[in-house]
Amino acid sequence: MRISAVVTGALGVLLLVLVAVRWSPLLSFDREVADALHRHALAHPGFTQLNRILTDWVWDPWTLRALTLLAVLWLLRRGERLLALWITGATLLAWLLQHGLKTAVGRARPHWPDPVDSAPYQAFPSGHAMAAAVACGLLLWVLALRWREGWRGWGTLAGAAVVSVLGVGWTRVYLGVHWPSDVLAGWLFGWCCVAVTIITYRLVTAGGPPTAEPGAGSRMEGTR
């Protein structure tokens, strides 16, 4: 997990630098992909509307944060205050990091004479992509900590989380409100936040009760 945090953090910072210095190959790639998808969006209004519904409702950051809140309330009901605090703190810090990076980089969103959607604030990194990576990553981690071994529904939920993270990134570029590198940065910084959250929680709970370990909760319940 430490390697994951270092690698994603380093790649995110590298991407930030390339965007800040306006590295020509990256900007050209962003423009080519954005132009191609925008032409497709204009030619397929029905599919474009579906993407708007997904990005504005199903995968909206506030929808994902609401799911995170439900997980926090569930943990509090179980008496797991430290884990609930960790999830809440990680979500808030990721949100602050996202807005701090947007302000620091100040990257403009794609501009179209015939837009199919719009979004406020700066472009880098994608808030939708970062929120999805953080929310889905944290929720899967909580489930892994308290999951019953062998329950087949785990694969379905993990698959839904992956589809959500990738899908929200797709919608933001397809609708012309983000450059591809904005979305990639959102994924990288989002997962880095999740990895750091897991690392710090393990450090704090080292030597604590067995339920702090993945699957321990289900093993203990199975012995009762």
TAHU-V748175 format. One record per residue. RES is the residue in one letter. BURIAL is I if it has 24 or more other C-alpha atoms within 12 Angstrom, else O. D_CENTER is the distance of its C-alpha to the mean C-alpha in whole Angstrom. Layout:
# TAHU-V748175
res=RES burial=BURIAL d_center=D_CENTER
res=RES burial=BURIAL d_center=D_CENTER
This chain:
# TAHU-V748175
res=M burial=O d_center=17
res=R burial=O d_center=18
res=I burial=O d_center=19
res=S burial=O d_center=15
res=A burial=I d_center=14
res=V burial=O d_center=17
res=V burial=O d_center=16
res=T burial=I d_center=13
res=G burial=I d_center=14
res=A burial=O d_center=17
res=L burial=I d_center=16
res=G burial=I d_center=13
res=V burial=I d_center=16
res=L burial=O d_center=19
res=L burial=I d_center=17
res=L burial=I d_center=17
res=V burial=O d_center=21
res=L burial=O d_center=21
res=V burial=I d_center=20
res=A burial=I d_center=22
res=V burial=O d_center=25
res=R burial=O d_center=25
res=W burial=O d_center=25
res=S burial=O d_center=27
res=P burial=O d_center=26
res=L burial=I d_center=22
res=L burial=O d_center=23
res=S burial=O d_center=25
res=F burial=O d_center=23
res=D burial=I d_center=20
res=R burial=I d_center=23
res=E burial=O d_center=25
res=V burial=I d_center=21
res=A burial=I d_center=21
res=D burial=I d_center=25
res=A burial=O d_center=25
res=L burial=I d_center=22
res=H burial=I d_center=24
res=R burial=O d_center=27
res=H burial=O d_center=26
res=A burial=I d_center=24
res=L burial=O d_center=27
res=A burial=O d_center=29
res=H burial=O d_center=27
res=P burial=O d_center=27
res=G burial=O d_center=26
res=F burial=O d_center=23
res=T burial=I d_center=22
res=Q burial=O d_center=23
res=L burial=O d_center=21
res=N burial=I d_center=18
res=R burial=I d_center=18
res=I burial=O d_center=18
res=L burial=I d_center=15
res=T burial=I d_center=13
res=D burial=O d_center=15
res=W burial=O d_center=16
res=V burial=I d_center=14
res=W burial=I d_center=10
res=D burial=I d_center=11
res=P burial=I d_center=9
res=W burial=O d_center=12
res=T burial=O d_center=12
res=L burial=I d_center=9
res=R burial=I d_center=11
res=A burial=O d_center=14
res=L burial=I d_center=13
res=T burial=I d_center=12
res=L burial=I d_center=15
res=L burial=O d_center=17
res=A burial=I d_center=16
res=V burial=I d_center=17
res=L burial=O d_center=20
res=W burial=O d_center=21
res=L burial=I d_center=21
res=L burial=O d_center=23
res=R burial=O d_center=26
res=R burial=O d_center=26
res=G burial=O d_center=27
res=E burial=O d_center=24
res=R burial=O d_center=23
res=L burial=O d_center=22
res=L burial=I d_center=19
res=A burial=I d_center=18
res=L burial=O d_center=19
res=W burial=I d_center=17
res=I burial=I d_center=14
res=T burial=I d_center=15
res=G burial=I d_center=15
res=A burial=I d_center=12
res=T burial=I d_center=10
res=L burial=I d_center=13
res=L burial=I d_center=13
res=A burial=I d_center=9
res=W burial=I d_center=10
res=L burial=O d_center=14
res=L burial=I d_center=13
res=Q burial=I d_center=11
res=H burial=I d_center=14
res=G burial=O d_center=16
res=L burial=I d_center=15
res=K burial=I d_center=15
res=T burial=O d_center=19
res=A burial=O d_center=20
res=V burial=I d_center=19
res=G burial=O d_center=20
res=R burial=I d_center=20
res=A burial=I d_center=21
res=R burial=I d_center=19
res=P burial=I d_center=21
res=H burial=O d_center=25
res=W burial=O d_center=26
res=P burial=O d_center=30
res=D burial=O d_center=29
res=P burial=O d_center=25
res=V burial=I d_center=24
res=D burial=I d_center=21
res=S burial=I d_center=20
res=A burial=I d_center=18
res=P burial=O d_center=19
res=Y burial=O d_center=18
res=Q burial=I d_center=17
res=A burial=I d_center=15
res=F burial=I d_center=14
res=P burial=I d_center=11
res=S burial=I d_center=9
res=G burial=I d_center=8
res=H burial=I d_center=7
res=A burial=I d_center=5
res=M burial=I d_center=4
res=A burial=I d_center=4
res=A burial=I d_center=3
res=A burial=I d_center=2
res=V burial=I d_center=4
res=A burial=I d_center=6
res=C burial=I d_center=6
res=G burial=I d_center=7
res=L burial=I d_center=9
res=L burial=I d_center=11
res=L burial=I d_center=12
res=W burial=I d_center=13
res=V burial=I d_center=15
res=L burial=I d_center=17
res=A burial=I d_center=18
res=L burial=I d_center=19
res=R burial=I d_center=21
res=W burial=I d_center=22
res=R burial=O d_center=25
res=E burial=O d_center=26
res=G burial=O d_center=27
res=W burial=O d_center=25
res=R burial=O d_center=24
res=G burial=O d_center=22
res=W burial=O d_center=19
res=G burial=O d_center=19
res=T burial=O d_center=18
res=L burial=O d_center=15
res=A burial=O d_center=14
res=G burial=O d_center=15
res=A burial=O d_center=13
res=A burial=I d_center=10
res=V burial=I d_center=10
res=V burial=O d_center=12
res=S burial=I d_center=9
res=V burial=I d_center=6
res=L burial=I d_center=9
res=G burial=I d_center=11
res=V burial=I d_center=9
res=G burial=I d_center=9
res=W burial=I d_center=13
res=T burial=I d_center=14
res=R burial=I d_center=13
res=V burial=I d_center=15
res=Y burial=I d_center=18
res=L burial=I d_center=18
res=G burial=I d_center=19
res=V burial=I d_center=17
res=H burial=I d_center=15
res=W burial=I d_center=16
res=P burial=I d_center=15
res=S burial=I d_center=14
res=D burial=I d_center=12
res=V burial=I d_center=10
res=L burial=I d_center=10
res=A burial=I d_center=10
res=G burial=I d_center=7
res=W burial=I d_center=6
res=L burial=I d_center=8
res=F burial=I d_center=8
res=G burial=I d_center=5
res=W burial=I d_center=7
res=C burial=I d_center=10
res=C burial=I d_center=9
res=V burial=I d_center=9
res=A burial=I d_center=12
res=V burial=I d_center=14
res=T burial=I d_center=13
res=I burial=I d_center=15
res=I burial=O d_center=17
res=T burial=O d_center=19
res=Y burial=I d_center=19
res=R burial=I d_center=21
res=L burial=O d_center=23
res=V burial=O d_center=24
res=T burial=O d_center=25
res=A burial=O d_center=27
res=G burial=O d_center=30
res=G burial=O d_center=29
res=P burial=O d_center=29
res=P burial=O d_center=29
res=T burial=I d_center=26
res=A burial=I d_center=24
res=E burial=I d_center=24
res=P burial=O d_center=22
res=G burial=O d_center=24
res=A burial=O d_center=26
res=G burial=I d_center=26
res=S burial=O d_center=27
res=R burial=O d_center=30
res=M burial=O d_center=31
res=E burial=O d_center=31
res=G burial=O d_center=33
res=T burial=O d_center=36
res=R burial=O d_center=37
